[in-house]
């Protein structure tokens, strides 16, 4: 018991007991699957989540994103040859783009405990998040969802053996903060669409 409670007494001893009882109801010992946890946290951060069963559905959803934002006949930023076909199919310029409207990239992993996207120099070269376009379209698979950043870093170490990528970063905020918050300090909010392919 603290000194202030001893001196002044506690005005609500009964209500404190109720608070403890209420809190225990909301902290069940059940472990949430990582894919559900990621989905919840990603949406809470303001991300737009598009679940796809096939590569054909990925193409359709990508086309829907382009239509929704009127990104046809614009420049896009993309550093990964495996994704160039999506841009070429839609006649988007990605070679030496000037003022690109969006970034198309894959990712290293999706982090469930904070709903973030883990990127490296393989996807964004040496660009810092604030240097990238405000709009992003990220392609990922369900097998890339991991519980936390430590798991993500371990996976990078295992995947690349000795040729580790540089510029390892996460992007977590997908909409501008409504009011200034020290937790958002130094972060660049991105309008992010996630095309998630089921591969498990």
C-alpha positions in Angstrom: 0.0 0.0 0.0 1.4 3.4 -0.9 2.0 6.2 1.5 -0.7 8.4 -0.1 -3.3 5.6 0.3 -2.3 5.2 4.0 -2.6 9.0 4.6 -5.7 9.8 2.5 -7.3 6.4 2.3 -8.7 4.9 -0.9 -12.0 6.3 -1.9 -13.0 3.3 -4.1 -11.7 0.1 -2.5 -14.7 -1.9 -3.7 -14.4 -0.5 -7.3 -10.7 -1.4 -7.4 -11.6 -5.1 -6.7 -14.1 -4.9 -9.6 -11.4 -3.4 -11.9 -9.1 -6.3 -11.2 -11.9 -8.8 -11.8 -12.8 -7.0 -15.1 -9.2 -6.9 -16.3 -8.8 -10.6 -15.8 -11.7 -11.3 -18.1 -10.0 -9.4 -20.9 -6.6 -11.2 -20.5 -7.4 -14.8 -21.3 -4.6 -17.3 -21.4 -5.5 -18.2 -25.0 -2.7 -17.7 -27.6 -4.0 -15.9 -30.8 -2.7 -17.4 -34.1 0.0 -15.2 -35.6 -2.0 -14.6 -38.8 -5.0 -13.3 -36.9 -2.8 -11.2 -34.7 -1.0 -9.7 -37.7 -4.3 -9.0 -39.5 -5.7 -7.2 -36.4 -2.6 -5.1 -35.7 -2.1 -4.3 -39.4 -5.7 -3.0 -39.8 -5.4 -1.1 -36.5 -2.4 0.7 -37.9 -4.5 1.8 -40.9 -3.2 -0.7 -43.5 -5.4 -2.0 -46.3 -5.5 -5.7 -46.4 -6.3 -7.7 -49.6 -6.3 -11.5 -49.1 -5.8 -13.5 -52.3 -6.0 -17.3 -53.1 -4.1 -17.2 -56.4 -1.7 -15.2 -58.5 -4.6 -14.4 -60.8 -6.4 -12.8 -57.9 -3.3 -10.8 -57.1 -3.4 -9.4 -60.6 -7.1 -8.5 -60.3 -6.6 -6.8 -56.9 -3.6 -4.9 -58.2 -5.8 -3.6 -61.1 -8.5 -2.6 -58.5 -5.9 -0.6 -56.6 -4.8 1.2 -59.7 -8.4 2.0 -60.6 -9.3 3.1 -57.1 -6.4 5.6 -57.1 -6.3 6.5 -60.8 -2.7 5.4 -61.1 -2.8 4.5 -64.7 -0.2 6.0 -67.0 1.8 7.1 -64.1 5.3 6.4 -62.8 5.9 3.7 -60.2 9.0 2.8 -58.2 10.0 -0.9 -58.2 13.5 -2.5 -57.7 12.5 -6.1 -58.0 12.5 -7.8 -61.5 10.1 -10.5 -60.3 7.4 -7.8 -59.9 8.0 -5.9 -63.2 5.4 -8.0 -65.0 2.6 -6.4 -62.9 3.7 -3.0 -64.0 4.3 -3.9 -67.6 0.8 -5.5 -67.9 -0.7 -2.2 -66.8 1.6 0.0 -68.9 3.2 1.7 -66.0 6.6 3.3 -66.2 9.1 2.0 -63.7 12.5 2.6 -65.3 14.1 5.8 -63.9 10.7 7.1 -62.7 10.2 10.8 -62.0 7.9 11.6 -59.1 6.6 8.0 -58.7 3.0 7.7 -57.4 3.6 4.5 -55.5 6.2 1.8 -54.6 5.6 -1.8 -55.6 7.6 -4.2 -53.5 7.7 -7.5 -51.8 8.9 -7.7 -48.2 11.1 -9.8 -46.0 8.5 -10.6 -43.4 5.2 -9.4 -41.8 5.5 -8.8 -38.1 2.4 -9.9 -36.1 2.9 -8.3 -32.7 2.9 -4.8 -34.1 1.3 -5.2 -37.5 4.4 -3.9 -39.4 6.1 -4.8 -42.7 9.9 -5.7 -42.6 11.8 -4.3 -45.6 15.5 -4.4 -46.5 17.7 -3.0 -49.3 16.4 -5.9 -51.5 13.1 -4.0 -51.7 13.9 -0.4 -51.1 17.7 -0.1 -51.9 19.2 2.5 -49.6 16.1 4.7 -49.4 14.9 5.7 -45.9 11.1 5.3 -45.4 10.5 9.1 -45.7 12.3 9.1 -49.1 9.9 6.5 -50.5 6.6 7.4 -52.2 3.7 8.0 -49.8 1.7 5.2 -51.4 2.9 1.6 -51.3 1.7 -1.7 -52.7 3.3 -4.7 -50.9 3.2 -8.2 -52.1 3.6 -10.9 -49.4 2.6 -14.5 -48.6 1.0 -16.0 -45.5 4.2 -18.0 -44.8 6.0 -14.7 -44.3 4.0 -13.8 -41.2 6.2 -14.1 -38.0 5.4 -13.3 -34.4 8.0 -10.5 -33.7 10.9 -8.5 -35.1 13.5 -10.9 -33.5 12.0 -13.7 -35.5 12.2 -11.6 -38.6 15.8 -10.8 -38.1 16.6 -14.5 -37.4 14.8 -15.4 -40.7 16.9 -12.8 -42.6 20.1 -14.3 -41.1 19.0 -17.8 -42.0 17.8 -16.9 -45.5 20.9 -14.9 -46.7 23.6 -16.9 -44.9 26.5 -14.4 -45.2 25.3 -11.8 -47.7 23.0 -10.0 -45.4 21.0 -7.1 -46.9 21.5 -3.7 -45.4 18.9 -1.0 -44.6 16.7 -3.2 -42.5 13.6 -1.3 -41.5 10.0 -1.7 -40.6 7.0 0.4 -41.7 4.3 0.4 -39.1 2.1 3.5 -39.5 -0.2 3.4 -42.5 -2.2 6.6 -41.9 -1.3 10.0 -40.7 -1.7 10.4 -36.9 -4.8 12.5 -36.1 -2.9 14.3 -33.5 0.8 14.6 -32.7 2.0 11.6 -30.7 5.6 11.0 -29.5 5.2 7.3 -30.6 4.9 8.5 -34.2 7.9 10.8 -34.0 10.4 10.2 -36.8 8.1 7.7 -38.7 6.7 8.3 -42.1 3.1 7.3 -42.5 2.4 5.4 -45.7 -0.8 4.7 -47.5 -0.2 0.9 -47.7 -2.0 -1.8 -49.6 -1.0 -5.4 -48.7 -1.6 -8.1 -51.4 -1.4 -11.3 -49.2 -1.2 -14.6 -51.1 -2.2 -17.8 -49.3 0.7 -20.2 -49.7 0.2 -22.5 -46.7 
